[in-house]
Every structure is written in structure tokens, then in C-alpha cells.
Amino acid sequence: MAALRRLIRKAGLVVAILLPVVVSAAGPAMAQDTAKPADATSALLLDFTTGTLLADRNANLRFQPGSSAKLMTAVVVFDALAAGEITQEQTFPVSEHAWRTGGAPARVTTMFARLKSEVPVIDLLRGLIIQNANDAAIVLAEGMAGSEEAFAARMNARAAELGMTDTRFANPTGYEAASAHTSARDLARLAAYVLSRHTPYYTLFSAPDFTWNGIFQRNKNPLLEEIPGLDGLVAGYSETSGFNGIGSVLRGSRRLVGVVAGHKTSDDRRDALRDLFDSLEKDYEEVVLYAAGEAVTQARVFGGTDSQVPLRVDRSVEILLPRGDRHDYHLRAVYKGPLSAPVERGREVGELRVLRGGTVVYRAPLVTAGAVERGTVTGRARDVLRETLFGWWLDEG
């Protein structure tokens, strides 16, 4: 194991221990990424199984979500079902607004819900996800929040809670709106949330068809048939930003999440997402950096019987790294220190980060591998003096 890490460090994967460390989520690299590049497409590939960010390009570039907004509409409903706010059997009425704006008269994708009929929540979800139905989205919004605008406020509040910093929704359908935008990074975060928190509903995304009001419709997500192994989530389009897609596949034992956006044609979207998933076997290999329970570094302790305590990982650190050149990758152990005694064994005090350039692509908690008792009065006084005069950071030199 140690020999493997030495080989990795030789290839450019370096360990940096920072004490103390304050990390900003919006550093220079992210600020540059938000500027509109010459290439208006964006892409992101996530190994959901280990939480490793494998690849990203212009991942914070904002674009109109189109029908991909319906993924957040579904999430708000999933959350409400999980919280007991609504039930699957509960019915919502089809208003004239929903019928005219999202139903047959609007000539958009619809589940053909009859005007003034009552539709169960679970069937509205089927219409929303399987048929990409705009009437279903509006009926759910009105039924849960009273209006599309009020429901959009719930969508935006949930997006903020999930850390989707480049996202704002204007309505539950994804209809074009100047104020609406999202990013590949945010949509990947949303897809990961569905996979981790709402697994029972994920099968709806791959259901082959759904019949409502006597009208049979096949699943409207073209990516399901176009990309081998893809079993969810959504495809979107807007006149302003072109074609985007969010998909998930199982490759071996790994579940991947891929997002592409900004493509001029649906074929371009399909090819970009397929190439993204195909890059796993071609471009990456699995590397074990640390075994479960293995020590990573030492944390400094203030006012204790010992001046240091080892930090370890509780779970095996297994990640995918590019084959060949890894000079852009670094390991960093981060914790706020020095730790104040007493320090108990098994306490989570920081995290191990794998960075590619300035982007964190993997995180694992660091916990104390030992305990440190509170020191003597003399020892604590010495530590106070030492910190006041010199600062603990000098010890890292």
C-alpha cells in the first residue's frame, strides 16, 4: 500500500498537509469557469458509487434547463411524499390553466389529463417523468403550492439547500424564461440526490410507457434507447441553450452520472453523453490510496499530554484516476487546528481531499486514531505562550 502511494506521488499525486486551513468553495478556478468560453458546451462525469468527480468541462456554465427542470419538480414531490406532506393516492384537480398551458390545447408534451378531472399524485408523477408531461407538472405545482410561481419558489429553496449555486427555476415545466438557468455541476448534484435519497422512485425514469385517459405513450426520454445501459434521468431542450441531458448508467459495479449541455442537435447530445460514459473503461483505472483504518497524517494538539494525534480513514479510499499522467492530481489532509485537548478517539475532525488542479474530486472523513488527555497546567501554559508568540503554523515548516 505504502509502495503504491509512493509510486503515485512519483507520478504527481502529492500529499499536502495544511494547518489550519480555510477553503473557499468559489476559488479562482470556479470564477474563470463561469465566464462564457469559446466552447459553449459543458460536461460532467461523476462516479456516484465512490463520490469521485471524474471529469468536468465548463461545469459551472449556466444554461436554460428546458425539460430538465422537471427533475427538480419531481424532487420537490418526492421530498413531500417522504415527509408525509402528501400521499401517492391523494388527488389534485386539473385546472383550466393547467389544461390550456400544459395539456392538449397547448400542443406540447402532455399526459392528456381531462379538464376538471382529479388525478392521483403517483399518476401525475408517472406523467411527469415517463411522458415528460407539462400538464402533470402544472397540476402538481398548483395542487401542492397553489400556483406555478409559488411552486417555483419551493424549487429554488430546495436547490439552495442542495448547494445548487448556479440554478434558478422559473416554473415547474422548464418553459423558456429569461430568469431560469442551471449548470452541469448543479444537475449532477440533483441527480445524485435522487439516486441516494429517492431510490424507490428512480425506476419511474426507465418505465417503458404509461397510459392515461386511454392514451398510450412510450417513454419520452430518447436517451434511454440511444445509450447502452442508461436507465434514467431526463433530456432537455431550450431555444436559447440547445440540447442537454442528464443520465445514469451502471458500468460493472459502478454507477455513473453524466451531464452534457449546450449541444446544437439531439444527435450531438447523444454522442457527447455516450462518449462520456464510454471514457470510464478507456481512460480510468481504480487505485486504492488508503485501506480502511490506515493512518493518513498527524494532527497537532493544543494543551494535551501529547502534542499530536494520528488521523485515519474509516473506510477504504478507492478512487478512479486517469491512466498515465497524474501530475494535476494532489492529496490534501485538511483539519482546523490545533485540536484542543482532551481529544477522544474516533472523533471526525477533518477530511482527506483528492484535488485535480484546484477542484476537489473526492472527499473522505478523517477521524482521530487515538486519544489525548488534557495536559498539566504548566504544559498548557507553555502551549498558550508558544501559540501567542509564534503560531502553530510555524511547526509545519
Order of alpha helices (4+ residues) and beta strands (2+ residues): alpha-beta-alpha-beta-beta-alpha-beta-alpha-beta-alpha-alpha-alpha-alpha-alpha-beta-beta-alpha-beta-beta-beta-alpha-beta-beta-beta-beta-beta-beta-beta-beta-alpha
